[in-house]
Amino acid sequence: MKNETQITPKEFEQQVKTWIEDAGAKIESFNVDHLKPLEGDSGEYEIDVTATFSILDGAEIKVLIECKRYKKNVERDVVMVLESKLRDSSAHKGMIFTTSGFQSGALTYANKRGIATISVEDGHTNYHTKSLDQIGRAHV
């Protein structure tokens, strides 16, 4: 993969889609879509990456993933919008990948709402999900 700062936002979305596909290779009925329209109670949304899969003999799980290749840290409003889309579409999990990091208010809000926040730097991911004090680092 090229350095995150040298790819377009669309290429970043495609890279995250590939990572999610690789992660779901062993789950039942795993499907990942890029920019697939999603119907919610308030209308239609376009989500960067949507992953759907089945577990426990048919229980469908839906994950909404937003990819933010920003020059500045992701703000709380971005997390709030994703959380609203999760509720409106009855999705089960939300994730935000970014190349720039997150403002503290965004992390606090995401942590309280169970939304995964992932920073990508030099092909590595920094997860900011369980606690603001515990940041894991995993190679992708």
N, C-alpha and C positions, 0 to 999 in steps of 0.2 A: 504494500500500500504506500502511496505517496504520503508525504507529510500532510497532516490535516489542513495546514494553512495554504497548501498548494493545490487543493482540489475545490471544485465548485460545491455549492450546497447540495445540488442534485447528486453528485458523486458521493458526498458524505452520506446522504440518505441511502444510496445503493450499498455502501460499505456496511452500514448498520444492518440493513436488510440481510446481507450475506452472513454477518455474525449471528443474527437471530436464527436464520435457517440452519446454520451449523450447530447451534446450541440445541435445536429441537429435533435433530435427526432421529432420536430414539423414542420420541413421544408418539402416541397414536394420532393418526389423522392430522399431522402437523402441516399448516399452510401459512405462508408469509406473503403479504401483498404490499406493493408500493403504491401510494397515492390512490388507494381504492376508496371510492365513496362509501360512507358509513351513514346509515339512516338512524336518526335519533328522534325522540319525541318532538323536538323543536325544529326538525328539518334535517338536511343532509350536511355532513362534514367530510372534509378531505383530510385524512390522517397520513402522515409521512410513511409509517410502516405499521401494518396491523398483523398480528400473529394470532392465529386461532388453532386450537388443538383439543383433543379429547383425552380425558383420563378416566379411570375407573369404569371402563366399559361404556363410554358414551357421554359423559358429562363434558359439555363444551366450555372451554375457557377462552376468553378474548382479551388480548393485551394491546393497548394503544400506545404507540411509540412516536414521540416527536423528536426530530433531529434539528438542533439549533447550531448552525455554524456562524456564530456571531463574533464580532470584534470585542464586545463587552460582555460582562457576566450576565447570565440569564436572570431576569427579574422575577419577583413573586407573581406578577400578573400572568406570565407564561404558564406557571404551575397551576394557577387558579383556573385558567381557561381549559387546560387539559383535565383537571378534576371535574369541571362542569361537563365536559364532553363524556367523561367516564360515566357519570351519573345519568346523563341524558340518553346514552346509548346502551346502558346496562352492561358495560364492559367490566371486567374483573380486576384489571391491573393497568397502571400507567407507568411509563418510563420516559425520561427525557435524557437524550444524549446530547452533549455539547462539546465544542472544541475550545470554549472560553472560560468555563467555570460558572459558578452560581453565586448570586448575592446571598448574604446570610438570611435575609427574609424569605427568599425562595427555598432555601434548605430547611428552614424551620417549618414553613407551611407544608412542604413536601413530606417531611418526616412525620408530621401530625396526620397527614392524609394517606400515608402508605404509598406514596409515589416514589419510584426509584429515580435517583438523579445520578447520572454517570458522566464524568468528564473524560474526554479522550485526548491524550497527548502522546506523541511519538509512538503510536500503535499500542499504547497501554491504556487501560481504563482505571479510573479512580471512582469507586462506588461510594456514594454519600447517602446511604439508605437507612440503616438501622438506628444510627445515632450520629449526632454531629461530632461526637468525640471519637468515634471508631470509623476510620476510613481504610478500606481494604484496597490493595493494589493487585491486579491480576493481568497477566499478559494475554492479549487477544490475538 
